[in-house]
Amino acid sequence: MILYNITISVDASCAKDWLNYMVEEHIPAVLATGHFRDYKLCRVEGDEQGGETYAVQYIAHSPAAFNKYQTECAPSLQAEFNKKWGDKVASFRTILPVLHEGKAS
């Protein structure tokens, strides 16, 4: 299983609009690809200078599903995101293979 984490720093002037866009448009579009089982949208706590930082985490159904997403879906979704937000956001992606997962008893 793959946890796909995108950390995004958003200019304070558009943070509310960006958050609304993510919840109503972008995240549903990513999930609609069928390659992920769920997601979490988190606000990163800490010292922000002129913006807000968020992390979006998607859990892929499998490594193969993630790879298919990367090759077939991600380029167009990322291009659309970049066209809409331009230099108002900065992001980096981390791919985390999950070695073990559990729940509290």
KEMAR-58911 format. One record per atom (N, C-alpha, C): y, x negated, z; residue in three letters; atom name. Coordinates in nm, 4 decimals. Atoms other than C-alpha are relative to their C-alpha. Layout:
BEGIN
+----------+----------+----------+------+------+
|       yy |       xx |       zz | type | atom |
+----------+----------+----------+------+------+
|        Y |        X |        Z |  ala |   CA |
...
+----------+----------+----------+------+------+
REM end
This chain:
BEGIN
+----------+----------+----------+------+------+
|       yy |       xx |       zz | type | atom |
+----------+----------+----------+------+------+
|  -0.1169 |  -0.0842 |   0.0000 |  met |    N |
|   0.0000 |   0.0000 |   0.0000 |  met |   CA |
|   0.1241 |  -0.0895 |   0.0000 |  met |    C |
|  -0.1247 |   0.0753 |   0.0145 |  ile |    N |
|   0.3530 |  -0.1165 |  -0.0780 |  ile |   CA |
|   0.1148 |   0.0787 |   0.0623 |  ile |    C |
|  -0.1259 |  -0.0542 |  -0.0496 |  leu |    N |
|   0.6720 |  -0.0513 |   0.1184 |  leu |   CA |
|   0.1093 |  -0.0664 |  -0.0838 |  leu |    C |
|  -0.1072 |   0.0470 |   0.0871 |  tyr |    N |
|   0.9646 |  -0.0831 |  -0.1213 |  tyr |   CA |
|   0.1316 |   0.0285 |   0.0715 |  tyr |    C |
|  -0.1230 |  -0.0127 |  -0.0768 |  asn |    N |
|   1.2889 |  -0.1460 |   0.0694 |  asn |   CA |
|   0.1195 |  -0.0421 |  -0.0847 |  asn |    C |
|  -0.1243 |   0.0338 |   0.0675 |  ile |    N |
|   1.6338 |  -0.1360 |  -0.0873 |  ile |   CA |
|   0.1102 |   0.0069 |   0.1054 |  ile |    C |
|  -0.1111 |   0.0056 |  -0.0947 |  thr |    N |
|   1.9229 |  -0.2465 |   0.1358 |  thr |   CA |
|   0.1281 |   0.0049 |  -0.0819 |  thr |    C |
|  -0.1190 |  -0.0267 |   0.0801 |  ile |    N |
|   2.2585 |  -0.1227 |   0.0105 |  ile |   CA |
|   0.1238 |  -0.0018 |   0.0877 |  ile |    C |
|  -0.1302 |   0.0010 |  -0.0646 |  ser |    N |
|   2.6108 |  -0.2056 |   0.1241 |  ser |   CA |
|   0.0943 |   0.0840 |  -0.0855 |  ser |    C |
|  -0.0822 |  -0.0979 |   0.0719 |  val |    N |
|   2.8479 |   0.0757 |   0.0294 |  val |   CA |
|   0.1444 |  -0.0099 |   0.0470 |  val |    C |
|  -0.1422 |   0.0005 |  -0.0322 |  asp |    N |
|   3.2270 |   0.0602 |   0.0135 |  asp |   CA |
|   0.0331 |   0.1248 |   0.0824 |  asp |    C |
|  -0.0332 |  -0.1112 |  -0.0897 |  ala |    N |
|   3.3702 |   0.2791 |   0.2919 |  ala |   CA |
|   0.0686 |   0.1150 |  -0.0731 |  ala |    C |
|  -0.0739 |  -0.1040 |   0.0725 |  ser |    N |
|   3.5865 |   0.4677 |   0.0401 |  ser |   CA |
|  -0.0907 |   0.1010 |  -0.0699 |  ser |    C |
|   0.0892 |  -0.0915 |   0.0710 |  cys |    N |
|   3.2813 |   0.6249 |  -0.1238 |  cys |   CA |
|  -0.1312 |   0.0242 |   0.0745 |  cys |    C |
|   0.1270 |  -0.0088 |  -0.0743 |  ala |    N |
|   3.0132 |   0.6143 |   0.1502 |  ala |   CA |
|  -0.0509 |   0.1433 |   0.0116 |  ala |    C |
|   0.0436 |  -0.1397 |  -0.0144 |  lys |    N |
|   3.0067 |   0.9924 |   0.2031 |  lys |   CA |
|  -0.0535 |   0.0537 |  -0.1329 |  lys |    C |
|   0.0452 |  -0.0450 |   0.1316 |  asp |    N |
|   2.9783 |   1.0644 |  -0.1707 |  asp |   CA |
|  -0.1307 |  -0.0684 |  -0.0393 |  asp |    C |
|   0.1215 |   0.0741 |   0.0310 |  trp |    N |
|   2.7156 |   0.7924 |  -0.2107 |  trp |   CA |
|  -0.1196 |   0.0587 |   0.0748 |  trp |    C |
|   0.1085 |  -0.0545 |  -0.0807 |  leu |    N |
|   2.5046 |   0.9336 |   0.0736 |  leu |   CA |
|  -0.0445 |   0.1357 |  -0.0548 |  leu |    C |
|   0.0306 |  -0.1305 |   0.0589 |  asn |    N |
|   2.5243 |   1.2826 |  -0.0758 |  asn |   CA |
|  -0.0774 |  -0.0172 |  -0.1315 |  asn |    C |
|   0.0681 |   0.0288 |   0.1263 |  tyr |    N |
|   2.4240 |   1.1460 |  -0.4184 |  tyr |   CA |
|  -0.1441 |  -0.0451 |   0.0242 |  tyr |    C |
|   0.1346 |   0.0509 |  -0.0274 |  met |    N |
|   2.1261 |   0.9616 |  -0.2706 |  met |   CA |
|  -0.0941 |   0.1129 |   0.0413 |  met |    C |
|   0.0852 |  -0.1065 |  -0.0528 |  val |    N |
|   1.9921 |   1.2654 |  -0.0843 |  val |   CA |
|  -0.0245 |   0.1101 |  -0.1031 |  val |    C |
|   0.0126 |  -0.1120 |   0.0929 |  glu |    N |
|   2.0567 |   1.5200 |  -0.3582 |  glu |   CA |
|  -0.0484 |  -0.0381 |  -0.1398 |  glu |    C |
|   0.0336 |   0.0363 |   0.1373 |  glu |    N |
|   1.9975 |   1.3206 |  -0.6778 |  glu |   CA |
|  -0.0948 |  -0.1188 |  -0.0125 |  glu |    C |
|   0.0753 |   0.1221 |   0.0284 |  his |    N |
|   1.8693 |   0.9644 |  -0.6675 |  his |   CA |
|  -0.1382 |  -0.0021 |   0.0655 |  his |    C |
|   0.1300 |   0.0026 |  -0.0670 |  ile |    N |
|   1.5944 |   0.9847 |  -0.4055 |  ile |   CA |
|  -0.0947 |   0.1052 |  -0.0586 |  ile |    C |
|   0.0908 |  -0.0951 |   0.0651 |  pro |    N |
|   1.4534 |   1.3097 |  -0.5521 |  pro |   CA |
|  -0.0482 |  -0.0476 |  -0.1380 |  pro |    C |
|   0.0408 |   0.0518 |   0.1314 |  ala |    N |
|   1.4503 |   1.1408 |  -0.8955 |  ala |   CA |
|  -0.1073 |  -0.1080 |   0.0145 |  ala |    C |
|   0.1009 |   0.1037 |  -0.0242 |  val |    N |
|   1.2575 |   0.8420 |  -0.7565 |  val |   CA |
|  -0.1325 |   0.0649 |   0.0399 |  val |    C |
|   0.1224 |  -0.0669 |  -0.0440 |  leu |    N |
|   1.0078 |   1.0702 |  -0.5809 |  leu |   CA |
|  -0.0651 |   0.0796 |  -0.1127 |  leu |    C |
|   0.0531 |  -0.0782 |   0.1121 |  ala |    N |
|   0.9712 |   1.2828 |  -0.8954 |  ala |   CA |
|  -0.0830 |  -0.0842 |  -0.0974 |  ala |    C |
|   0.0824 |   0.0850 |   0.0863 |  thr |    N |
|   0.8173 |   0.9815 |  -1.0711 |  thr |   CA |
|  -0.1468 |   0.0096 |   0.0373 |  thr |    C |
|   0.1379 |  -0.0156 |  -0.0453 |  gly |    N |
|   0.5039 |   1.0522 |  -0.8659 |  gly |   CA |
|  -0.0646 |  -0.1260 |   0.0541 |  gly |    C |
|   0.0578 |   0.1278 |  -0.0421 |  his |    N |
|   0.4573 |   0.6894 |  -0.7601 |  his |   CA |
|   0.0112 |  -0.0268 |   0.1500 |  his |    C |
|  -0.0224 |   0.0219 |  -0.1426 |  phe |    N |
|   0.5658 |   0.7259 |  -0.3961 |  phe |   CA |
|  -0.0436 |   0.1214 |   0.0802 |  phe |    C |
|   0.0459 |  -0.1107 |  -0.0848 |  arg |    N |
|   0.4246 |   0.9327 |  -0.1106 |  arg |   CA |
|   0.1104 |   0.0535 |   0.0895 |  arg |    C |
|  -0.1102 |  -0.0456 |  -0.0836 |  asp |    N |
|   0.7419 |   0.9463 |   0.1009 |  asp |   CA |
|   0.1104 |  -0.1056 |   0.0031 |  asp |    C |
|  -0.1134 |   0.0928 |  -0.0108 |  tyr |    N |
|   1.0707 |   0.7804 |   0.1896 |  tyr |   CA |
|   0.0655 |   0.0160 |   0.1363 |  tyr |    C |
|  -0.0892 |  -0.0056 |  -0.1156 |  lys |    N |
|   1.3069 |   0.7040 |   0.4746 |  lys |   CA |
|   0.1348 |  -0.0540 |  -0.0455 |  lys |    C |
|  -0.1359 |   0.0467 |   0.0250 |  leu |    N |
|   1.6839 |   0.6676 |   0.4474 |  leu |   CA |
|   0.0601 |  -0.0312 |   0.1361 |  leu |    C |
|  -0.0473 |   0.0465 |  -0.1302 |  cys |    N |
|   1.8281 |   0.4646 |   0.7347 |  cys |   CA |
|   0.1390 |  -0.0614 |  -0.0133 |  cys |    C |
|  -0.1271 |   0.0714 |  -0.0072 |  arg |    N |
|   2.1713 |   0.3435 |   0.8349 |  arg |   CA |
|  -0.0245 |  -0.1278 |   0.0792 |  arg |    C |
|   0.0159 |   0.1282 |  -0.0677 |  val |    N |
|   2.1751 |  -0.0232 |   0.9292 |  val |   CA |
|   0.1137 |  -0.0138 |   0.1006 |  val |    C |
|  -0.0994 |   0.0159 |  -0.1052 |  glu |    N |
|   2.3525 |  -0.0714 |   1.2596 |  glu |   CA |
|   0.0453 |  -0.1456 |   0.0048 |  glu |    C |
|  -0.0503 |   0.1356 |  -0.0122 |  gly |    N |
|   2.5743 |  -0.3737 |   1.3064 |  gly |   CA |
|   0.1451 |  -0.0083 |  -0.0402 |  gly |    C |
|  -0.1383 |   0.0270 |   0.0375 |  asp |    N |
|   2.9031 |  -0.5303 |   1.2138 |  asp |   CA |
|   0.0187 |   0.0194 |  -0.1496 |  asp |    C |
|  -0.0319 |  -0.0193 |   0.1402 |  glu |    N |
|   3.0289 |  -0.3901 |   0.8867 |  glu |   CA |
|   0.1458 |  -0.0362 |  -0.0223 |  glu |    C |
|  -0.1364 |   0.0374 |   0.0328 |  gln |    N |
|   3.3367 |  -0.5275 |   0.7218 |  gln |   CA |
|   0.0401 |   0.0712 |  -0.1276 |  gln |    C |
|  -0.0490 |  -0.0746 |   0.1137 |  gly |    N |
|   3.4886 |  -0.2644 |   0.4965 |  gly |   CA |
|  -0.1013 |   0.0888 |  -0.0676 |  gly |    C |
|   0.1001 |  -0.0846 |   0.0617 |  gly |    N |
|   3.1701 |  -0.0746 |   0.4262 |  gly |   CA |
|  -0.1068 |   0.0421 |   0.0983 |  gly |    C |
|   0.1143 |  -0.0445 |  -0.0789 |  glu |    N |
|   2.8501 |   0.0795 |   0.5505 |  glu |   CA |
|  -0.1262 |  -0.0510 |  -0.0679 |  glu |    C |
|   0.1240 |   0.0528 |   0.0542 |  thr |    N |
|   2.4978 |  -0.0520 |   0.5083 |  thr |   CA |
|  -0.1139 |   0.0961 |   0.0299 |  thr |    C |
|   0.1128 |  -0.0911 |  -0.0092 |  tyr |    N |
|   2.1876 |   0.1566 |   0.4459 |  tyr |   CA |
|  -0.1259 |  -0.0705 |  -0.0502 |  tyr |    C |
|   0.1281 |   0.0449 |   0.0531 |  ala |    N |
|   1.8195 |   0.0947 |   0.3830 |  ala |   CA |
|  -0.0768 |   0.1238 |  -0.0437 |  ala |    C |
|   0.0864 |  -0.1059 |   0.0507 |  val |    N |
|   1.6044 |   0.3199 |   0.1672 |  val |   CA |
|  -0.1388 |  -0.0617 |  -0.0127 |  val |    C |
|   0.1365 |   0.0517 |   0.0031 |  gln |    N |
|   1.2316 |   0.2725 |   0.2104 |  gln |   CA |
|  -0.0914 |   0.1041 |  -0.0629 |  gln |    C |
|   0.0973 |  -0.0862 |   0.0666 |  tyr |    N |
|   0.9698 |   0.4196 |  -0.0197 |  tyr |   CA |
|  -0.1389 |  -0.0586 |   0.0242 |  tyr |    C |
|   0.1387 |   0.0441 |  -0.0113 |  ile |    N |
|   0.5942 |   0.4031 |   0.0398 |  ile |   CA |
|  -0.0716 |   0.0405 |  -0.1280 |  ile |    C |
|   0.0727 |  -0.0258 |   0.1250 |  ala |    N |
|   0.4026 |   0.3692 |  -0.2868 |  ala |   CA |
|  -0.1423 |   0.0450 |   0.0311 |  ala |    C |
|   0.1384 |  -0.0450 |  -0.0167 |  his |    N |
|   0.0667 |   0.5407 |  -0.3276 |  his |   CA |
|  -0.0980 |  -0.1170 |  -0.0049 |  his |    C |
|   0.0883 |   0.1158 |   0.0165 |  ser |    N |
|  -0.0871 |   0.2065 |  -0.4280 |  ser |   CA |
|   0.0794 |  -0.1117 |  -0.0659 |  ser |    C |
|  -0.0672 |   0.1075 |   0.0747 |  pro |    N |
|   0.0069 |  -0.1358 |  -0.5661 |  pro |   CA |
|   0.0114 |   0.0323 |  -0.1488 |  pro |    C |
|  -0.0050 |  -0.0352 |   0.1426 |  ala |    N |
|  -0.0793 |  -0.0067 |  -0.9136 |  ala |   CA |
|   0.1104 |   0.1020 |  -0.0274 |  ala |    C |
|  -0.1056 |  -0.1000 |   0.0164 |  ala |    N |
|   0.1520 |   0.2933 |  -0.8674 |  ala |   CA |
|   0.1369 |  -0.0664 |   0.0070 |  ala |    C |
|  -0.1276 |   0.0707 |  -0.0107 |  phe |    N |
|   0.4333 |   0.0637 |  -0.7560 |  phe |   CA |
|   0.0288 |  -0.0807 |  -0.1263 |  phe |    C |
|  -0.0188 |   0.0798 |   0.1217 |  asn |    N |
|   0.3818 |  -0.1688 |  -1.0535 |  asn |   CA |
|   0.0367 |   0.0880 |  -0.1189 |  asn |    C |
|  -0.0324 |  -0.0924 |   0.1084 |  lys |    N |
|   0.3883 |   0.1274 |  -1.2902 |  lys |   CA |
|   0.1437 |   0.0506 |   0.0145 |  lys |    C |
|  -0.1378 |  -0.0408 |  -0.0256 |  tyr |    N |
|   0.7097 |   0.2505 |  -1.1277 |  tyr |   CA |
|   0.0968 |  -0.1100 |  -0.0452 |  tyr |    C |
|  -0.0877 |   0.1129 |   0.0333 |  gln |    N |
|   0.8651 |  -0.0964 |  -1.1673 |  gln |   CA |
|   0.0174 |  -0.0163 |  -0.1504 |  gln |    C |
|  -0.0089 |   0.0232 |   0.1444 |  thr |    N |
|   0.7844 |  -0.1200 |  -1.5371 |  thr |   CA |
|   0.0491 |   0.1214 |  -0.0777 |  thr |    C |
|  -0.0293 |  -0.1191 |   0.0801 |  glu |    N |
|   0.8226 |   0.2415 |  -1.6523 |  glu |   CA |
|   0.1208 |   0.0814 |   0.0471 |  glu |    C |
|  -0.1023 |  -0.0903 |  -0.0547 |  cys |    N |
|   1.0784 |   0.4060 |  -1.4224 |  cys |   CA |
|   0.1233 |  -0.0704 |   0.0559 |  cys |    C |
|  -0.1098 |   0.0660 |  -0.0707 |  ala |    N |
|   1.2905 |   0.1595 |  -1.2262 |  ala |   CA |
|   0.1154 |  -0.0423 |  -0.0909 |  ala |    C |
|  -0.1148 |   0.0457 |   0.0804 |  pro |    N |
|   1.4952 |   0.0148 |  -1.5145 |  pro |   CA |
|   0.1014 |   0.1107 |  -0.0308 |  pro |    C |
|  -0.0947 |  -0.1067 |   0.0333 |  ser |    N |
|   1.6452 |   0.3493 |  -1.6173 |  ser |   CA |
|   0.0660 |   0.0579 |   0.1253 |  ser |    C |
|  -0.0593 |  -0.0504 |  -0.1241 |  leu |    N |
|   1.6954 |   0.4720 |  -1.2587 |  leu |   CA |
|   0.1036 |  -0.0970 |   0.0554 |  leu |    C |
|  -0.0953 |   0.1000 |  -0.0480 |  gln |    N |
|   1.8657 |   0.1461 |  -1.1615 |  gln |   CA |
|   0.1225 |  -0.0070 |  -0.0894 |  gln |    C |
|  -0.1140 |   0.0023 |   0.0924 |  ala |    N |
|   2.0837 |   0.1511 |  -1.4736 |  ala |   CA |
|   0.0921 |   0.1190 |   0.0265 |  ala |    C |
|  -0.0794 |  -0.1194 |  -0.0297 |  glu |    N |
|   2.1971 |   0.5062 |  -1.3952 |  glu |   CA |
|   0.0764 |  -0.0186 |   0.1314 |  glu |    C |
|  -0.0621 |   0.0257 |  -0.1293 |  phe |    N |
|   2.2685 |   0.4084 |  -1.0328 |  phe |   CA |
|   0.1176 |  -0.0968 |  -0.0167 |  phe |    C |
|  -0.1047 |   0.1012 |   0.0194 |  asn |    N |
|   2.4682 |   0.1000 |  -1.1388 |  asn |   CA |
|   0.1175 |   0.0537 |  -0.0809 |  asn |    C |
|  -0.1067 |  -0.0586 |   0.0805 |  lys |    N |
|   2.6650 |   0.2966 |  -1.3996 |  lys |   CA |
|   0.0890 |   0.0902 |   0.0865 |  lys |    C |
|  -0.0752 |  -0.0929 |  -0.0845 |  lys |    N |
|   2.7659 |   0.5547 |  -1.1385 |  lys |   CA |
|   0.0802 |  -0.0716 |   0.1083 |  lys |    C |
|  -0.0632 |   0.0604 |  -0.1170 |  trp |    N |
|   2.8523 |   0.3189 |  -0.8506 |  trp |   CA |
|   0.0630 |  -0.1361 |  -0.0244 |  trp |    C |
|  -0.0625 |   0.1271 |   0.0359 |  gly |    N |
|   2.9399 |  -0.0132 |  -1.0149 |  gly |   CA |
|   0.0168 |  -0.0962 |   0.1154 |  gly |    C |
|  -0.0260 |   0.1003 |  -0.1036 |  asp |    N |
|   3.1033 |  -0.2621 |  -0.7814 |  asp |   CA |
|   0.0307 |   0.0610 |   0.1370 |  asp |    C |
|  -0.0190 |  -0.0653 |  -0.1302 |  lys |    N |
|   3.1344 |  -0.0049 |  -0.4996 |  lys |   CA |
|  -0.1212 |  -0.0201 |   0.0910 |  lys |    C |
|   0.1211 |   0.0246 |  -0.0783 |  val |    N |
|   2.7826 |  -0.0993 |  -0.3871 |  val |   CA |
|  -0.0583 |  -0.1357 |  -0.0371 |  val |    C |
|   0.0768 |   0.1224 |   0.0248 |  ala |    N |
|   2.5778 |  -0.4142 |  -0.3531 |  ala |   CA |
|  -0.1363 |   0.0226 |   0.0638 |  ala |    C |
|   0.1329 |  -0.0270 |  -0.0546 |  ser |    N |
|   2.2032 |  -0.4022 |  -0.3058 |  ser |   CA |
|  -0.0947 |  -0.1163 |  -0.0259 |  ser |    C |
|   0.1109 |   0.0908 |   0.0276 |  phe |    N |
|   1.8934 |  -0.6127 |  -0.2781 |  phe |   CA |
|  -0.1287 |   0.0702 |   0.0371 |  phe |    C |
|   0.1295 |  -0.0654 |  -0.0140 |  arg |    N |
|   1.5299 |  -0.5150 |  -0.2968 |  arg |   CA |
|  -0.1012 |  -0.0942 |   0.0618 |  arg |    C |
|   0.1065 |   0.0755 |  -0.0631 |  thr |    N |
|   1.2362 |  -0.6272 |  -0.0868 |  thr |   CA |
|  -0.1295 |   0.0770 |  -0.0199 |  thr |    C |
|   0.1318 |  -0.0604 |   0.0191 |  ile |    N |
|   0.8723 |  -0.5590 |  -0.1686 |  ile |   CA |
|  -0.0891 |  -0.0504 |   0.1126 |  ile |    C |
|   0.0763 |   0.0348 |  -0.1191 |  leu |    N |
|   0.6555 |  -0.5508 |   0.1438 |  leu |   CA |
|  -0.1409 |   0.0591 |  -0.0086 |  leu |    C |
|   0.1366 |  -0.0509 |  -0.0052 |  pro |    N |
|   0.2772 |  -0.5213 |   0.1075 |  pro |   CA |
|  -0.0353 |   0.0336 |   0.1458 |  pro |    C |
|   0.0357 |  -0.0428 |  -0.1351 |  val |    N |
|   0.1585 |  -0.3238 |   0.4127 |  val |   CA |
|  -0.1395 |  -0.0515 |   0.0312 |  val |    C |
|   0.1278 |   0.0584 |  -0.0394 |  leu |    N |
|  -0.1190 |  -0.5126 |   0.5882 |  leu |   CA |
|  -0.0775 |   0.0906 |   0.0951 |  leu |    C |
|   0.0652 |  -0.0902 |  -0.0947 |  his |    N |
|  -0.1891 |  -0.2576 |   0.8614 |  his |   CA |
|   0.0994 |   0.1086 |   0.0374 |  his |    C |
|  -0.0863 |  -0.1144 |  -0.0340 |  glu |    N |
|  -0.0532 |   0.0840 |   0.9533 |  glu |   CA |
|  -0.0719 |   0.0822 |   0.1066 |  glu |    C |
|   0.0598 |  -0.0816 |  -0.1033 |  gly |    N |
|  -0.1120 |   0.3041 |   1.2544 |  gly |   CA |
|   0.0998 |   0.0964 |   0.0595 |  gly |    C |
|  -0.0839 |  -0.0967 |  -0.0697 |  lys |    N |
|   0.0224 |   0.5795 |   1.4742 |  lys |   CA |
|  -0.0251 |  -0.0114 |   0.1491 |  lys |    C |
|   0.0147 |   0.0012 |  -0.1455 |  ala |    N |
|   0.0824 |   0.6013 |   1.8460 |  ala |   CA |
|  -0.1003 |   0.1070 |   0.0407 |  ala |    C |
|   0.0992 |  -0.1004 |  -0.0447 |  ser |    N |
|  -0.1909 |   0.7806 |   2.0363 |  ser |   CA |
|   0.0590 |   0.0937 |   0.1021 |  ser |    C |
+----------+----------+----------+------+------+
REM end
